[in-house]
Amino acid sequence: MRITYDKETDTLAVHLSEHPVADSDEPRPGVILDYDQQGHLVSFELLDASRQMTIPATVELEVIPRRTA
C-alpha cells in the first residue's frame, strides 16, 4: 500500500496495488475509485483533501491484529 498527497492538486491517493487502472467511478463528488481489469479496487482518491482532512500531508496508519477464533 502506498499513500500519496499532491499539494498542487490537493489530492490524497491511497494505492492498494500496482495493477493498472482499467476503470474509474466517482460515487460521490470528490471521491474517485479506481478498478483493475478484473473489477478489483486498486486505489481511491480524495479530491480537495485539505477541505476534508485536518492535515492531508500527514497520514496516521494503525494496524489492528486479526482476531483468531
Secondary structure, DSSP 4 states (H G I P E B T S, - for coil): -EEEEETTTTEEEEE---SPP-EEEEEETTEEEEE-TTS-EEEEEETTHHHHSS-TT------PPPP--
